[in-house]
Amino acid sequence: MAICGVHAGDLLAEFTLAMKHGIGLNKILGAIHPYPTLSEASKMLAGVWRKNHAPAIVLHFLERFHSWRR
């Protein structure tokens, strides 16, 4: 993982804590972050990573299930 930018140190703290204590992305996504601040970027990053790494087969199944339910 790499975070680059002017306030990268501010963003690294949350992810360092998460990795050290085994906190998953769901916990980061569920945390209340002040908005709009740099800490909100951590939550957005976790959401984007989770969306980009979702298993395609599960997404396909959910898409079919929800279209059936409509």
N, CA, C and O atoms as a GROMACS GRO file, in nm:
protein
  280
    1MET      N    1   0.085  -0.116   0.000
    1MET     CA    2   0.000   0.000   0.000
    1MET      C    3   0.089   0.123   0.000
    1MET      O    4   0.193   0.126   0.066
    2ALA      N    5   0.048   0.222  -0.074
    2ALA     CA    6   0.123   0.347  -0.078
    2ALA      C    7   0.026   0.464  -0.078
    2ALA      O    8  -0.071   0.465  -0.154
    3ILE      N    9   0.052   0.559   0.006
    3ILE     CA   10  -0.026   0.682   0.011
    3ILE      C   11   0.071   0.796  -0.009
    3ILE      O   12   0.166   0.811   0.068
    4CYS      N   13   0.049   0.875  -0.111
    4CYS     CA   14   0.138   0.986  -0.142
    4CYS      C   15   0.059   1.116  -0.141
    4CYS      O   16  -0.056   1.120  -0.182
    5GLY      N   17   0.120   1.219  -0.094
    5GLY     CA   18   0.055   1.349  -0.097
    5GLY      C   19   0.104   1.436   0.017
    5GLY      O   20   0.189   1.397   0.097
    6VAL      N   21   0.047   1.555   0.023
    6VAL     CA   22   0.089   1.654   0.121
    6VAL      C   23   0.062   1.608   0.264
    6VAL      O   24   0.149   1.623   0.350
    7HIS      N   25  -0.054   1.550   0.290
    7HIS     CA   26  -0.091   1.507   0.426
    7HIS      C   27  -0.098   1.355   0.435
    7HIS      O   28  -0.185   1.301   0.503
    8ALA      N   29  -0.007   1.286   0.369
    8ALA     CA   30  -0.008   1.140   0.368
    8ALA      C   31   0.008   1.082   0.508
    8ALA      O   32  -0.052   0.979   0.539
    9GLY      N   33   0.085   1.147   0.592
    9GLY     CA   34   0.104   1.098   0.729
    9GLY      C   35  -0.025   1.096   0.808
    9GLY      O   36  -0.045   1.007   0.891
   10ASP      N   37  -0.113   1.192   0.782
   10ASP     CA   38  -0.242   1.195   0.850
   10ASP      C   39  -0.328   1.077   0.810
   10ASP      O   40  -0.405   1.025   0.891
   11LEU      N   41  -0.317   1.035   0.685
   11LEU     CA   42  -0.398   0.924   0.636
   11LEU      C   43  -0.341   0.788   0.675
   11LEU      O   44  -0.416   0.692   0.692
   12LEU      N   45  -0.210   0.780   0.688
   12LEU     CA   46  -0.146   0.652   0.720
   12LEU      C   47  -0.180   0.602   0.860
   12LEU      O   48  -0.182   0.481   0.883
   13ALA      N   49  -0.206   0.691   0.951
   13ALA     CA   50  -0.230   0.651   1.090
   13ALA      C   51  -0.345   0.551   1.103
   13ALA      O   52  -0.332   0.451   1.173
   14GLU      N   53  -0.455   0.577   1.036
   14GLU     CA   54  -0.572   0.489   1.047
   14GLU      C   55  -0.543   0.351   0.989
   14GLU      O   56  -0.581   0.250   1.048
   15PHE      N   57  -0.476   0.346   0.874
   15PHE     CA   58  -0.447   0.218   0.813
   15PHE      C   59  -0.339   0.141   0.888
   15PHE      O   60  -0.342   0.018   0.893
   16THR      N   61  -0.244   0.212   0.946
   16THR     CA   62  -0.142   0.147   1.029
   16THR      C   63  -0.206   0.082   1.150
   16THR      O   64  -0.175  -0.032   1.184
   17LEU      N   65  -0.297   0.154   1.214
   17LEU     CA   66  -0.369   0.099   1.330
   17LEU      C   67  -0.452  -0.023   1.289
   17LEU      O   68  -0.455  -0.123   1.361
   18ALA      N   69  -0.519  -0.014   1.175
   18ALA     CA   70  -0.601  -0.125   1.128
   18ALA      C   71  -0.518  -0.250   1.100
   18ALA      O   72  -0.557  -0.360   1.137
   19MET      N   73  -0.403  -0.232   1.035
   19MET     CA   74  -0.318  -0.347   1.005
   19MET      C   75  -0.257  -0.406   1.132
   19MET      O   76  -0.247  -0.528   1.145
   20LYS      N   77  -0.217  -0.322   1.225
   20LYS     CA   78  -0.153  -0.370   1.349
   20LYS      C   79  -0.250  -0.453   1.433
   20LYS      O   80  -0.209  -0.550   1.496
   21HIS      N   81  -0.377  -0.414   1.435
   21HIS     CA   82  -0.474  -0.480   1.522
   21HIS      C   83  -0.574  -0.568   1.446
   21HIS      O   84  -0.672  -0.613   1.504
   22GLY      N   85  -0.549  -0.591   1.317
   22GLY     CA   86  -0.634  -0.681   1.239
   22GLY      C   87  -0.775  -0.629   1.217
   22GLY      O   88  -0.869  -0.708   1.208
   23ILE      N   89  -0.790  -0.499   1.208
   23ILE     CA   90  -0.921  -0.439   1.184
   23ILE      C   91  -0.947  -0.443   1.034
   23ILE      O   92  -0.864  -0.399   0.955
   24GLY      N   93  -1.062  -0.496   0.994
   24GLY     CA   94  -1.094  -0.509   0.852
   24GLY      C   95  -1.154  -0.384   0.792
   24GLY      O   96  -1.179  -0.285   0.862
   25LEU      N   97  -1.178  -0.390   0.662
   25LEU     CA   98  -1.234  -0.275   0.591
   25LEU      C   99  -1.375  -0.242   0.637
   25LEU      O  100  -1.414  -0.125   0.637
   26ASN      N  101  -1.452  -0.343   0.678
   26ASN     CA  102  -1.588  -0.316   0.725
   26ASN      C  103  -1.586  -0.227   0.848
   26ASN      O  104  -1.674  -0.142   0.865
   27LYS      N  105  -1.488  -0.246   0.935
   27LYS     CA  106  -1.478  -0.161   1.054
   27LYS      C  107  -1.439  -0.018   1.016
   27LYS      O  108  -1.489   0.077   1.075
   28ILE      N  109  -1.350  -0.004   0.919
   28ILE     CA  110  -1.312   0.130   0.873
   28ILE      C  111  -1.432   0.197   0.806
   28ILE      O  112  -1.458   0.315   0.829
   29LEU      N  113  -1.505   0.121   0.724
   29LEU     CA  114  -1.623   0.177   0.658
   29LEU      C  115  -1.732   0.213   0.758
   29LEU      O  116  -1.807   0.308   0.736
   30GLY      N  117  -1.741   0.138   0.867
   30GLY     CA  118  -1.844   0.162   0.968
   30GLY      C  119  -1.808   0.272   1.066
   30GLY      O  120  -1.894   0.318   1.142
   31ALA      N  121  -1.684   0.315   1.067
   31ALA     CA  122  -1.642   0.420   1.160
   31ALA      C  123  -1.700   0.554   1.118
   31ALA      O  124  -1.716   0.581   0.999
   32ILE      N  125  -1.730   0.635   1.214
   32ILE     CA  126  -1.780   0.769   1.186
   32ILE      C  127  -1.661   0.862   1.172
   32ILE      O  128  -1.583   0.880   1.266
   33HIS      N  129  -1.649   0.921   1.055
   33HIS     CA  130  -1.540   1.013   1.026
   33HIS      C  131  -1.597   1.153   1.010
   33HIS      O  132  -1.703   1.170   0.949
   34PRO      N  133  -1.529   1.254   1.062
   34PRO     CA  134  -1.576   1.391   1.040
   34PRO      C  135  -1.569   1.425   0.891
   34PRO      O  136  -1.479   1.379   0.820
   35TYR      N  137  -1.662   1.504   0.846
   35TYR     CA  138  -1.666   1.538   0.704
   35TYR      C  139  -1.672   1.688   0.689
   35TYR      O  140  -1.741   1.751   0.769
   36PRO      N  141  -1.609   1.748   0.597
   36PRO     CA  142  -1.507   1.699   0.506
   36PRO      C  143  -1.368   1.719   0.564
   36PRO      O  144  -1.324   1.833   0.583
   37THR      N  145  -1.301   1.614   0.591
   37THR     CA  146  -1.163   1.618   0.639
   37THR      C  147  -1.084   1.511   0.568
   37THR      O  148  -1.138   1.432   0.491
   38LEU      N  149  -0.954   1.509   0.594
   38LEU     CA  150  -0.870   1.407   0.532
   38LEU      C  151  -0.903   1.267   0.583
   38LEU      O  152  -0.885   1.170   0.510
   39SER      N  153  -0.951   1.256   0.707
   39SER     CA  154  -0.983   1.123   0.758
   39SER      C  155  -1.099   1.060   0.683
   39SER      O  156  -1.109   0.937   0.677
   40GLU      N  157  -1.187   1.140   0.626
   40GLU     CA  158  -1.296   1.087   0.544
   40GLU      C  159  -1.241   1.018   0.420
   40GLU      O  160  -1.305   0.927   0.366
   41ALA      N  161  -1.124   1.059   0.374
   41ALA     CA  162  -1.062   0.996   0.258
   41ALA      C  163  -1.029   0.849   0.285
   41ALA      O  164  -1.034   0.767   0.193
   42SER      N  165  -0.996   0.815   0.409
   42SER     CA  166  -0.968   0.675   0.446
   42SER      C  167  -1.091   0.589   0.423
   42SER      O  168  -1.082   0.479   0.369
   43LYS      N  169  -1.206   0.640   0.463
   43LYS     CA  170  -1.330   0.567   0.446
   43LYS      C  171  -1.363   0.551   0.298
   43LYS      O  172  -1.405   0.444   0.254
   44MET      N  173  -1.344   0.658   0.220
   44MET     CA  174  -1.370   0.650   0.077
   44MET      C  175  -1.276   0.551   0.009
   44MET      O  176  -1.317   0.475  -0.079
   45LEU      N  177  -1.149   0.553   0.049
   45LEU     CA  178  -1.051   0.461  -0.008
   45LEU      C  179  -1.088   0.316   0.022
   45LEU      O  180  -1.078   0.230  -0.065
   46ALA      N  181  -1.131   0.290   0.145
   46ALA     CA  182  -1.170   0.154   0.183
   46ALA      C  183  -1.291   0.108   0.100
   46ALA      O  184  -1.296  -0.007   0.057
   47GLY      N  185  -1.385   0.198   0.077
   47GLY     CA  186  -1.502   0.164  -0.004
   47GLY      C  187  -1.467   0.135  -0.149
   47GLY      O  188  -1.521   0.042  -0.208
   48VAL      N  189  -1.378   0.214  -0.206
   48VAL     CA  190  -1.336   0.194  -0.344
   48VAL      C  191  -1.260   0.063  -0.357
   48VAL      O  192  -1.281  -0.013  -0.452
   49TRP      N  193  -1.170   0.035  -0.262
   49TRP     CA  194  -1.093  -0.089  -0.267
   49TRP      C  195  -1.187  -0.209  -0.258
   49TRP      O  196  -1.172  -0.306  -0.332
   50ARG      N  197  -1.282  -0.202  -0.167
   50ARG     CA  198  -1.376  -0.312  -0.148
   50ARG      C  199  -1.460  -0.334  -0.274
   50ARG      O  200  -1.483  -0.448  -0.315
   51LYS      N  201  -1.504  -0.224  -0.337
   51LYS     CA  202  -1.584  -0.235  -0.459
   51LYS      C  203  -1.502  -0.295  -0.572
   51LYS      O  204  -1.553  -0.378  -0.648
   52ASN      N  205  -1.377  -0.255  -0.586
   52ASN     CA  206  -1.291  -0.304  -0.694
   52ASN      C  207  -1.246  -0.448  -0.673
   52ASN      O  208  -1.207  -0.513  -0.769
   53HIS      N  209  -1.251  -0.499  -0.552
   53HIS     CA  210  -1.206  -0.634  -0.524
   53HIS      C  211  -1.320  -0.729  -0.488
   53HIS      O  212  -1.297  -0.836  -0.431
   54ALA      N  213  -1.442  -0.689  -0.520
   54ALA     CA  214  -1.557  -0.775  -0.493
   54ALA      C  215  -1.554  -0.893  -0.591
   54ALA      O  216  -1.521  -0.874  -0.709
   55PRO      N  217  -1.588  -1.013  -0.545
   55PRO     CA  218  -1.588  -1.129  -0.634
   55PRO      C  219  -1.696  -1.116  -0.742
   55PRO      O  220  -1.813  -1.090  -0.710
   56ALA      N  221  -1.658  -1.133  -0.866
   56ALA     CA  222  -1.750  -1.114  -0.979
   56ALA      C  223  -1.867  -1.211  -0.973
   56ALA      O  224  -1.979  -1.174  -1.008
   57ILE      N  225  -1.844  -1.334  -0.931
   57ILE     CA  226  -1.952  -1.434  -0.928
   57ILE      C  227  -2.060  -1.393  -0.828
   57ILE      O  228  -2.179  -1.414  -0.853
   58VAL      N  229  -2.019  -1.336  -0.716
   58VAL     CA  230  -2.116  -1.292  -0.615
   58VAL      C  231  -2.196  -1.174  -0.668
   58VAL      O  232  -2.318  -1.168  -0.650
   59LEU      N  233  -2.129  -1.080  -0.733
   59LEU     CA  234  -2.199  -0.965  -0.790
   59LEU      C  235  -2.299  -1.009  -0.896
   59LEU      O  236  -2.410  -0.956  -0.904
   60HIS      N  237  -2.260  -1.106  -0.979
   60HIS     CA  238  -2.350  -1.157  -1.082
   60HIS      C  239  -2.473  -1.222  -1.018
   60HIS      O  240  -2.585  -1.200  -1.062
   61PHE      N  241  -2.452  -1.303  -0.914
   61PHE     CA  242  -2.562  -1.367  -0.844
   61PHE      C  243  -2.656  -1.263  -0.782
   61PHE      O  244  -2.778  -1.275  -0.794
   62LEU      N  245  -2.599  -1.162  -0.717
   62LEU     CA  246  -2.682  -1.060  -0.654
   62LEU      C  247  -2.760  -0.979  -0.757
   62LEU      O  248  -2.875  -0.942  -0.733
   63GLU      N  249  -2.698  -0.952  -0.870
   63GLU     CA  250  -2.768  -0.880  -0.977
   63GLU      C  251  -2.888  -0.959  -1.026
   63GLU      O  252  -2.996  -0.904  -1.044
   64ARG      N  253  -2.869  -1.087  -1.046
   64ARG     CA  254  -2.980  -1.173  -1.092
   64ARG      C  255  -3.087  -1.185  -0.984
   64ARG      O  256  -3.206  -1.183  -1.016
   65PHE      N  257  -3.047  -1.196  -0.859
   65PHE     CA  258  -3.142  -1.209  -0.749
   65PHE      C  259  -3.228  -1.084  -0.738
   65PHE      O  260  -3.350  -1.093  -0.724
   66HIS      N  261  -3.164  -0.965  -0.744
   66HIS     CA  262  -3.239  -0.842  -0.729
   66HIS      C  263  -3.330  -0.815  -0.850
   66HIS      O  264  -3.438  -0.759  -0.834
   67SER      N  265  -3.287  -0.854  -0.969
   67SER     CA  266  -3.374  -0.837  -1.085
   67SER      C  267  -3.494  -0.931  -1.076
   67SER      O  268  -3.603  -0.898  -1.122
   68TRP      N  269  -3.474  -1.049  -1.017
   68TRP     CA  270  -3.584  -1.143  -0.997
   68TRP      C  271  -3.683  -1.087  -0.896
   68TRP      O  272  -3.804  -1.101  -0.913
   69ARG      N  273  -3.631  -1.023  -0.788
   69ARG     CA  274  -3.718  -0.971  -0.682
   69ARG      C  275  -3.801  -0.852  -0.728
   69ARG      O  276  -3.906  -0.825  -0.670
   70ARG      N  277  -3.755  -0.781  -0.830
   70ARG     CA  278  -3.831  -0.665  -0.878
   70ARG      C  279  -3.951  -0.713  -0.951
   70ARG      O  280  -4.030  -0.633  -1.000
   0.00000   0.00000   0.00000
